[in-house]
Structure formats: C-alpha cells, structure tokens
Amino acid sequence: MDAPAGYLVILTILGILASASESLRFDIQSSHTKCIAEDIKSNSMTVGKYSVVNPNEGQALPDSHKLTVRVTSSYGNSYHTADHVESGQFAFTAAETGDYMACFYAADHNPPITLTVDFEWRTGVAAKDWSSIAKKGSVEVLFFKFFTCI
C-alpha cells in the first residue's frame, strides 16, 4: 500500500471512530431534573460538554436559564459539579466500571419555563482527540501500529 492510500485508510478509520460520540438536545422544565446514564468501563476516558440554548438569539442568556449539573458514578462518587451555569464541560478517567449519571436540574421558576440543553458525551476511543494525532508524523506511526495489529 502506498503512502497516500495509507493516509486515506487512516483518515477514514479516524472519521468512523470520531463519529461514535453521543450528542443530543433535550428539554427540561423548571424545577425538574433530567438524568442521562452512560455505561463506562474502568480506566476509560470520558469527556462531556453541555450548554443551554439561548431562546433570545443575539441577547444575553436570561438568568432563569441556568442549570445545576452533577456527574456521578453508580457508587456515588462525584466527578463533576456545577451550580447555576449556562454551560460547562467535564473530563475524567473512570475509576470503576458501571453506570455514570449526568443529572441536570433546572431551578424553580414562576411562571414555569422550559430550557433546551445541548449535551455531548464521549467515552473510550471516541473521547480521544484524534485531530491532534492526525498530523503527518503521527499518522505514519498510527498507520504502522494499526497494520502490525492485524
């Protein structure tokens, strides 16, 4: 296999792996909690980011549109805490295998409001920043490692 074809194979593989992330948008009403679980293996890296969608584009996000966020393991260990925020991110290596929960709480508001949240959670291979690896020198090393494993 010549070098350009090898790069194409590696970039295709990286593209497939990068698309394995979980990204979603959900609504949450004031004074309610929404939790999302992810089964994570011990010693796996996980990264996440979240943000409240601004209902008034071009203006500051209203103070009523803030979240409290907690990420915990099934054993009750806390990995991320944020109070009254409009966005945030987390990253950690799982200490134990099991379900990890990201819980979002919208404070009580009168009249009730609905917040829309963008949330992306990646674990394992999908959590790796492949863009920093996909440089010419690194791709050759990765290409070699990939084909020596087959």
C-alpha positions in Angstrom: 0.0 0.0 0.0 1.5 3.4 -1.0 1.6 6.3 1.5 -1.3 8.4 0.1 -3.6 5.3 0.2 -2.4 4.6 3.7 -3.3 8.1 4.9 -6.7 7.7 3.3 -7.4 4.5 5.2 -6.3 6.0 8.5 -8.3 9.2 8.0 -11.4 7.0 7.1 -10.9 5.0 10.3 -10.5 8.1 12.4 -13.6 9.6 10.9 -15.6 6.5 11.8 -14.2 6.5 15.3 -14.9 10.2 15.8 -18.5 9.8 14.8 -19.1 7.4 17.7 -19.9 10.2 20.2 -23.3 10.7 21.7 -24.7 14.2 21.1 -28.3 15.1 21.9 -30.6 18.0 22.6 -33.3 17.8 25.2 -35.8 20.0 27.0 -36.1 20.3 30.8 -38.9 22.2 32.6 -38.1 24.4 35.6 -38.0 22.6 38.9 -37.3 19.3 37.2 -34.3 17.0 36.8 -33.2 15.0 33.8 -30.5 12.3 34.1 -28.6 10.6 31.4 -26.7 7.4 32.1 -23.6 6.0 30.3 -22.1 2.6 31.0 -18.4 3.2 31.3 -15.6 0.7 31.7 -12.9 1.1 34.4 -9.9 3.2 33.2 -11.8 4.6 30.2 -11.6 8.3 29.4 -14.8 10.2 29.2 -15.5 13.8 28.2 -18.6 15.8 28.1 -19.9 19.3 27.3 -23.2 21.0 27.7 -24.9 24.3 27.1 -28.3 25.9 27.5 -29.7 27.0 24.1 -30.4 30.8 24.2 -34.1 31.4 23.4 -33.3 35.0 22.5 -30.6 34.8 20.0 -28.4 37.9 20.0 -29.2 38.8 23.6 -27.7 37.7 26.9 -29.0 34.4 28.3 -31.7 35.1 30.9 -30.7 34.4 34.5 -33.6 32.0 34.7 -31.9 29.8 32.1 -29.2 28.3 34.3 -28.6 24.7 35.3 -27.1 22.7 38.2 -25.2 19.7 36.9 -23.8 16.7 38.6 -21.9 13.7 37.1 -21.6 10.7 39.5 -20.7 7.1 39.3 -23.1 4.3 40.3 -21.1 4.1 43.6 -21.9 7.7 44.4 -18.5 9.2 43.6 -18.8 12.7 42.2 -16.9 13.6 39.0 -18.3 17.0 38.1 -20.4 19.6 39.9 -21.6 23.0 38.6 -24.2 25.3 40.1 -26.2 27.9 38.3 -24.3 27.7 35.0 -25.3 28.1 31.3 -22.6 25.8 30.0 -19.7 23.6 31.1 -17.6 20.6 30.4 -16.0 17.7 32.2 -13.4 15.1 31.6 -12.2 12.2 33.8 -10.9 8.6 33.7 -13.4 6.2 35.2 -12.2 4.7 38.4 -14.8 1.8 38.3 -16.9 0.1 35.8 -20.6 0.9 35.8 -23.3 3.4 35.0 -22.3 7.1 35.3 -25.1 9.6 35.5 -25.1 13.2 34.3 -28.0 14.9 36.0 -29.3 18.4 35.0 -31.6 20.4 37.3 -33.5 23.5 36.3 -34.4 25.8 39.2 -38.0 26.5 40.0 -39.4 29.5 38.1 -42.8 31.2 38.1 -44.3 31.0 35.6 -42.7 27.7 34.6 -40.2 27.7 31.7 -38.6 25.1 29.5 -34.8 25.1 28.9 -33.3 23.4 25.9 -29.9 21.8 26.5 -27.3 20.6 24.0 -25.3 17.8 25.5 -22.4 15.7 24.1 -20.8 12.8 26.0 -18.0 10.7 24.6 -16.3 7.8 26.1 -13.4 5.4 25.3 -11.9 5.7 21.9 -14.5 8.4 20.9 -13.2 10.6 23.8 -9.7 10.8 22.3 -8.7 14.0 20.5 -7.9 12.4 17.2 -7.4 15.8 15.4 -4.2 16.3 17.4 -2.9 12.8 16.4 -3.8 13.2 12.7 -0.6 15.0 11.8 1.7 13.6 9.2 4.3 12.1 11.6 1.7 10.7 13.9 -0.4 9.2 11.1 2.6 7.2 9.9 3.2 5.8 13.4 -0.5 5.1 13.9 -0.7 3.5 10.4 2.2 1.3 11.3 0.7 0.3 14.7 -2.7 -0.4 13.0 -1.3 -2.7 10.4 1.0 -4.5 12.8 -2.0 -5.4 14.9 -3.9 -7.0 12.1 
